[in-house]
């Protein structure tokens, strides 16, 4: 897939009228001309849909649930090779967009995640409990699959065919950890990159904005972690794993292996692709 990669940006929303137009404008400035922006709305009661349409995005009605919106947006992007997920609250910085998709377009990775923990965070942009949750989840995936993530940031890019081969089931806030676990278990070539993270530009967080939201999301993440950890490897993940291995062999044998990545705060970049993040912690 080196040199290829039509991109669709999927933005799940629920009452993001105060921020969504600015987010879309920022994404448009970074997106290739053949890219798509799909806002998957979860039933907003404010002007989110109208603002998104006026700003130039496609809008679909996805139904309630964070994961359901992400999946619906990816399903709608039938002509895309790469799906980028990001939130609609203005906290994710589209300036990191190129760094996220470049390893996939070069054929070096299948799944690239933004890490707020490794990047520069604006004061007040993220709570200590959110960082701690990402750290703990990383310990769990390291123990199970040898891949230690540093974050569960929503800002991420993945090959569309690899995403659908994972057999994603979580329709709520466990979507991000399920994707990370299934990708690691399937042996996808994974990389984390440090990104800047900002305070949201409008509205209230559905997770960190209230104790109830934090507890509800926390429960879903924990439940999803144990469900995936205890479930057998489905056929789709076996196929994704095999496809990833074959792709890497073909790239090596053809002499078209991608140039080494530029130095970054991540260590272990020279490790096997599916264990690159783990290498950061094992040293």
C-alpha positions in Angstrom: 0.0 0.0 0.0 3.0 2.2 -0.1 2.3 5.6 -1.6 -1.4 5.0 -1.5 -4.2 6.0 0.9 -7.4 7.9 0.3 -8.3 9.4 3.7 -11.6 9.8 5.5 -11.8 11.7 8.8 -14.5 10.5 11.1 -15.7 12.8 13.8 -18.3 11.4 16.3 -20.4 14.2 17.8 -23.0 14.8 20.4 -23.9 18.5 21.1 -20.7 20.0 19.7 -22.2 23.1 18.1 -19.7 25.4 19.8 -16.7 23.7 18.4 -17.4 21.6 15.4 -17.2 24.3 12.7 -13.7 25.3 13.9 -12.6 21.7 14.0 -13.8 21.0 10.5 -12.1 24.2 9.2 -8.8 23.1 10.8 -9.1 19.6 9.3 -9.8 20.9 5.8 -6.6 22.9 5.9 -4.6 19.7 6.6 -6.6 17.1 4.5 -5.6 16.1 1.0 -8.0 17.4 -1.7 -9.5 13.9 -2.2 -10.2 13.3 1.5 -13.6 13.2 3.1 -14.8 14.6 6.5 -17.7 12.6 7.9 -19.4 13.8 11.1 -21.2 10.9 12.7 -23.8 12.5 14.9 -25.2 10.7 17.9 -28.5 12.6 18.1 -27.4 16.2 19.0 -30.1 18.5 20.3 -28.2 21.7 19.5 -27.0 23.0 16.1 -24.2 20.6 15.7 -25.6 19.1 12.5 -26.3 22.4 10.8 -22.9 23.8 11.8 -21.1 20.8 10.5 -22.9 20.9 7.2 -22.3 24.6 6.8 -18.6 24.1 7.5 -18.3 21.5 4.6 -18.6 18.1 6.3 -20.8 15.2 5.4 -23.2 14.4 8.2 -24.7 11.0 9.0 -27.2 10.1 11.8 -25.3 7.4 13.7 -27.5 6.8 16.8 -26.4 7.0 20.4 -23.1 5.6 21.5 -19.5 6.7 20.9 -18.4 3.5 19.3 -21.5 3.2 17.3 -20.8 6.7 15.8 -17.2 5.7 15.0 -18.2 2.5 13.3 -21.0 4.2 11.3 -18.7 6.8 10.1 -16.1 4.3 9.0 -18.7 2.2 7.3 -19.9 5.2 5.3 -16.4 5.9 4.1 -16.5 3.1 1.5 -14.0 4.7 -0.9 -11.3 5.4 1.8 -8.2 3.4 2.4 -7.3 5.1 5.8 -9.7 6.2 8.5 -8.7 8.9 10.9 -10.8 9.3 14.1 -10.8 12.5 16.1 -13.1 14.2 18.5 -15.2 17.2 17.7 -14.4 19.3 20.8 -11.4 21.1 19.4 -8.9 19.4 21.8 -7.1 17.3 19.1 -4.7 19.4 17.0 -5.1 18.7 13.2 -1.5 19.9 12.8 -0.5 16.3 13.8 -2.7 14.9 11.0 0.2 14.4 8.5 2.3 12.6 11.1 -0.5 10.2 11.9 -1.2 9.1 8.4 2.3 9.2 6.9 3.5 5.8 8.3 0.3 4.1 6.9 0.6 5.8 3.5 4.2 4.7 3.4 3.3 1.1 4.0 5.2 1.0 7.3 2.3 0.8 9.7 -1.3 -0.4 9.9 -2.4 1.6 13.0 -1.0 4.9 14.3 -2.1 6.5 17.6 -1.7 9.9 19.0 -0.4 10.0 22.5 -1.2 12.9 24.8 0.9 11.4 27.5 4.0 11.7 25.4 3.2 15.1 23.9 2.8 18.7 25.2 -0.5 19.2 27.0 -2.1 22.6 27.6 -2.8 23.1 31.3 -6.2 21.9 32.2 -6.7 19.9 29.0 -6.7 16.5 30.5 -7.2 15.1 34.0 -4.7 13.0 35.9 -7.2 10.1 36.0 -7.4 10.1 32.2 -3.6 9.8 32.0 -3.6 7.1 34.7 -6.3 5.1 32.8 -4.1 5.1 29.7 -1.1 4.0 31.6 -3.0 1.2 33.3 -4.5 0.0 30.1 -1.0 0.0 28.6 0.2 -2.2 31.4 -2.7 -4.6 30.6 -2.0 -4.8 26.9 1.7 -5.3 27.5 1.0 -8.2 29.8 -1.4 -9.8 27.3 0.1 -9.0 23.9 3.5 -7.4 24.4 2.4 -4.0 23.2 2.4 -1.2 25.8 0.4 1.8 24.9 0.8 5.1 26.7 -2.7 6.5 26.0 -6.2 5.8 24.8 -6.5 9.0 22.8 -9.4 9.2 20.3 -7.1 10.8 17.7 -5.8 7.8 15.6 -5.5 6.5 12.1 -5.9 2.9 10.8 -6.2 1.1 7.5 -9.9 0.7 6.8 -9.6 -3.0 5.8 -7.6 -3.7 9.0 -10.3 -2.0 11.1 -13.1 -4.1 9.7 -11.1 -7.3 10.0 -10.8 -6.7 13.8 -14.5 -7.4 14.4 -15.2 -4.4 16.6 -18.2 -4.8 18.8 -18.1 -2.1 21.5 -20.6 0.6 20.8 -19.9 3.0 23.7 -16.8 4.4 25.4 -14.9 1.1 25.3 -14.3 1.5 21.5 -10.8 2.9 21.8 -9.4 0.3 24.2 -11.1 -2.5 22.2 -9.4 -1.3 19.0 -6.1 -1.1 20.7 -6.4 -4.6 22.2 -7.6 -6.2 19.0 -5.0 -4.5 16.9 -2.2 -5.7 19.3 -3.7 -9.2 19.4 -3.9 -9.4 15.6 -0.3 -8.4 15.2 -0.9 -5.2 13.3 2.1 -2.9 12.8 1.5 -0.2 15.4 3.1 3.1 16.3 2.4 5.9 18.8 3.4 9.5 18.1 3.4 12.3 20.6 0.9 15.1 19.9 0.0 18.4 21.3 -3.3 18.4 23.2 -5.4 21.5 23.9 -8.3 22.5 26.1 -11.7 21.9 24.4 -13.0 24.9 22.5 -16.6 24.5 23.5 -19.2 22.4 25.3 -18.7 20.0 28.2 -16.9 16.7 28.1 -19.3 13.7 28.2 -16.6 11.7 30.1 -14.5 14.1 32.2 -17.2 16.7 32.6 -19.0 15.0 35.4 -18.5 12.3 38.1 -21.3 10.3 36.5 -19.8 10.5 33.1 -16.4 9.5 34.4 -17.7 6.5 36.3 -19.9 5.4 33.4 -17.0 5.6 30.9 -14.6 3.9 33.3 -17.0 1.0 33.8 -17.4 0.5 30.0 -13.6 0.6 29.5 -13.0 -2.0 32.2 -15.8 -4.2 31.0 -14.5 -4.0 27.5 -11.0 -4.8 28.5 -12.0 -8.0 30.3 -14.4 -9.0 27.5 -11.7 -8.8 24.8 -9.0 -10.3 27.0 -11.1 -13.4 27.7 -12.5 -13.8 24.2 -11.0 -16.1 21.5 -9.2 -14.7 18.5 -11.9 -14.4 15.8 -11.3 -15.3 12.2 -11.1 -11.6 11.1 -8.2 -10.9 13.5 -6.4 -14.0 12.2 -6.8 -12.7 8.7 -5.6 -9.2 9.7 -2.6 -10.7 11.4 -1.7 -12.8 8.4 -2.2 -9.9 6.0 0.1 -7.7 8.1 2.9 -10.3 8.1 2.6 -10.9 4.4 2.7 -7.1 3.7 5.8 -6.7 5.7 7.6 -9.6 3.9 6.7 -8.2 0.5 7.9 -4.7 1.4 11.2 -6.2 2.6 11.8 -8.5 -0.3 10.9 -5.9 -2.9 13.4 -3.5 -1.5 10.7 -0.8 -1.0 10.9 -0.8 2.8 10.1 2.7 4.1 12.9 5.0 5.4 13.5 5.0 9.1 11.2 7.3 11.0 12.6 10.6 12.3 13.7 10.5 16.0 10.9 11.1 18.4 10.3 10.7 22.2 9.2 7.2 21.5 11.9 4.5 21.9 11.9 1.1 20.4 11.2 2.3 16.8 13.6 -0.3 15.6 11.7 -3.1 17.2 9.4 -5.5 15.3 6.5 -3.4 14.0 3.8 -4.8 16.2 6.0 -4.3 19.3 7.4 -0.9 18.7 5.5 0.8 21.5 6.3 -2.1 23.9 10.0 -1.5 23.2 9.7 2.0 24.7 9.0 0.6 28.1 11.1 -2.6 28.0 14.4 -0.7 28.0 
